[in-house]
Amino acid sequence: MKIVVLDGYALNPGDLSWNQLKNMGDCQIYDRTKPEEIFGRIGDAELVITNKVVLDKSLIDKLPDLRYIGVTATGYNVVDVKAATDRNITVTNIPAYSTDSVAQLVFSHILNMANRVELHANSVREGAWTRNTDFSYWKTPQTELAGKTIGIVGFGRIGRKVAEIALAFGMKVIFQNRSIKADIPEGFIQKSLEEVFTESDFVSLNCPFTNENNAFVNQSLIKTMKSTAVLINTGRGGLINEQDLAKALNSGQIAAACLDVLSTEPPLPDNPLISAKNCFITPHVAWATLEARERLMNVVLDNLRLFILGRPQNVVKA
């Protein structure tokens, strides 16, 4: 039984172990795989594990031995699931492994905007405090989160966790979801998308990316935001019209944007957000805590083990 991991480095750059996977069969693990290398590596494989390497219909149809595709992520758009299903190939994903980590990064960005800790710590290191006339100084306004409004777009597991943390800071929580939530906990208020963007001091995008919400954060929606508002995106880069957001930032239409995802990753050098004013970008690290990756690895192994035993879990369908 041949197992091939096409792009294992992001999940395991060396601080985790592949040993359990290697014990399941003839296992070949590649850190990365270029498009022209894919067929040569999995042409005779029965079990394939991928993260970002695309397995489309034209490729799947050329793999007669393939029985299983394991996606090491929650999103599985890199696989043509219909083509796989038509061939009776099982496709699995990894749901809900990084909820706490993603919510934590949302607030890492929020707290950065509120206090700019690193900026001030660096100024002290550079001697600004020792040269200061007064006992205290600040290079940016210091903001208290209590009483501020956070608007959350998408009220799934991550959105709810963000809301829970916000309540602990004393924030007002409003949210928008594509369906009406019947089991809203006390302290959370469901509103329309327009109300969320108009009323919030911080807007956090925590919704899945679909054809319907492609680039829905555009000029017309951004202009409804407060001039002091901050937009946060830890969902998917495609949710935002990047040209429109860059223009809004550079003109001071909103105060800042904090982004962990972009439409193309790695970004192209001419992505307008990289040089936009008050745009704080992290390189898609919300999911990447050691603890989240350990959970991810465990589910990858469980998914494959249960498939081999004839009891597949986390199966996705077209």
Residue pairs with C-beta under 8 A, 6 or more apart in sequence:
1 24
1 25
1 26
1 46
1 47
1 308
2 25
2 26
2 27
2 28
2 44
2 45
2 46
2 47
2 65
3 21
3 24
3 25
3 26
3 27
3 28
3 45
3 46
3 47
3 48
3 49
3 304
4 27
4 28
4 29
4 30
4 41
4 42
4 45
4 47
4 48
4 49
5 18
5 21
5 27
5 28
5 29
5 30
5 49
5 50
6 30
6 33
6 38
6 41
6 42
6 48
6 49
6 50
6 51
6 53
7 30
7 31
7 32
7 33
7 50
7 51
7 52
7 53
8 18
8 29
8 30
8 31
8 49
8 51
8 72
9 31
9 32
10 51
10 52
10 288
11 51
11 72
11 293
11 296
11 297
11 300
12 18
12 293
12 297
15 290
16 293
16 294
16 297
18 27
18 29
20 301
21 27
21 29
21 300
21 301
21 304
22 29
24 304
24 305
24 308
25 47
28 41
30 41
33 41
33 53
35 53
35 54
38 53
38 55
38 59
39 59
39 62
42 48
42 63
42 66
43 62
43 63
44 65
45 63
45 65
45 66
46 65
46 66
46 67
46 68
47 67
47 68
47 70
47 304
47 307
48 55
48 66
48 68
48 69
48 70
49 69
49 70
49 71
49 72
49 300
49 304
50 69
50 70
50 71
50 72
50 78
50 79
51 71
51 72
51 73
51 78
52 78
53 78
54 78
54 79
55 69
55 78
55 79
55 80
55 84
56 80
56 83
57 80
57 82
57 83
60 66
60 80
60 83
60 84
60 87
60 89
61 83
61 87
66 87
66 89
67 88
67 89
67 90
68 89
68 90
68 91
68 92
68 304
68 307
69 79
69 84
69 89
69 90
69 91
69 92
70 91
70 92
70 300
70 303
70 304
70 307
71 78
71 79
71 91
71 92
71 93
71 94
71 316
72 94
72 296
72 300
73 93
73 94
74 93
74 94
74 95
74 96
74 97
74 98
75 93
75 208
75 209
75 236
76 91
76 93
76 316
79 91
81 91
81 316
81 317
81 318
82 318
84 90
84 91
85 91
85 317
85 318
90 307
90 312
90 315
91 315
91 316
92 303
92 307
92 312
92 313
92 314
92 315
92 316
93 314
93 316
94 296
94 299
94 300
94 303
94 314
95 314
96 157
97 287
97 292
97 295
97 296
97 299
98 286
98 287
98 289
98 292
98 295
98 296
99 157
99 158
99 161
100 161
100 291
100 292
101 286
101 287
101 288
101 289
101 291
101 292
102 158
102 161
102 206
102 234
102 286
102 287
103 158
103 161
103 162
103 164
103 165
104 286
104 289
105 234
105 260
105 282
105 285
105 286
106 162
106 165
106 204
106 206
106 232
106 234
106 286
107 162
107 165
109 230
109 232
109 258
109 260
109 280
109 282
110 145
110 150
110 202
110 230
110 232
110 258
111 117
111 145
112 118
112 258
112 280
113 143
113 202
113 230
113 255
113 256
113 258
113 280
114 142
114 143
114 144
114 145
115 142
115 143
116 139
116 140
119 139
119 140
120 138
120 139
123 129
123 139
128 137
129 137
145 166
145 169
145 170
145 171
146 169
146 170
146 171
147 170
147 171
147 172
148 171
148 172
148 201
148 202
149 171
149 172
149 173
149 174
149 199
149 200
149 201
149 202
150 162
150 163
150 166
150 171
150 172
150 173
150 174
150 200
150 201
150 202
150 203
150 204
151 174
151 175
151 176
151 191
151 196
151 197
151 199
151 200
151 202
151 203
151 204
152 159
152 162
152 163
152 173
152 174
152 175
152 176
152 196
152 203
152 204
152 206
153 159
153 175
153 176
153 193
153 196
153 203
153 204
153 205
153 206
153 207
154 175
154 176
154 177
154 178
154 205
154 206
154 207
154 208
154 235
155 163
155 175
155 176
155 177
155 181
155 188
155 190
155 206
156 206
156 207
156 208
158 206
158 234
159 175
159 177
159 204
159 206
159 207
160 185
162 204
162 206
163 173
163 175
163 185
163 187
163 188
166 173
167 173
167 187
173 187
173 188
173 189
174 188
174 189
174 190
174 191
174 195
174 196
174 199
174 200
175 188
175 189
175 190
175 191
175 196
176 190
176 191
176 192
176 193
176 195
176 196
177 190
177 207
178 207
180 190
181 190
184 190
191 199
193 221
194 221
194 224
196 203
197 203
197 221
197 222
197 224
197 225
198 224
198 225
198 226
200 225
200 226
200 229
201 226
201 228
201 229
201 230
202 229
202 230
202 232
203 225
203 229
203 230
203 231
203 232
204 232
204 233
204 234
205 217
205 231
205 232
205 233
205 234
205 235
205 239
205 240
206 234
206 235
207 213
207 235
207 239
208 235
208 236
209 235
209 236
209 238
209 239
213 239
214 238
214 239
215 238
215 239
215 240
215 241
216 239
217 231
217 233
217 239
217 240
217 241
217 244
217 245
218 241
218 244
219 241
219 244
219 247
219 248
222 231
222 244
222 245
222 248
222 253
222 254
223 248
223 253
225 231
225 253
225 254
226 254
227 252
227 253
227 254
227 255
228 254
228 255
229 254
229 255
230 254
230 255
230 256
230 257
230 258
231 240
231 245
231 254
231 256
231 257
231 258
232 257
232 258
232 259
233 239
233 240
233 257
233 258
233 259
233 260
233 261
234 260
234 261
234 286
235 261
236 261
237 259
237 261
237 262
237 263
237 264
237 265
238 263
240 259
240 263
242 262
242 263
242 271
242 272
242 273
243 272
245 257
245 273
245 276
245 279
246 272
246 273
246 276
246 279
247 253
247 272
248 254
249 256
249 257
249 273
249 276
249 277
249 278
249 279
250 276
250 277
252 277
255 278
256 278
256 279
256 280
257 273
257 276
257 278
257 279
257 280
258 280
258 281
258 282
259 273
259 279
259 280
259 281
259 282
260 281
260 282
260 283
260 284
260 285
260 286
261 284
262 271
262 273
262 281
262 284
263 271
264 271
265 284
266 283
267 273
267 274
273 279
273 281
274 281
287 293
287 296
299 314
302 313
303 312
303 313
303 314
306 312
306 313
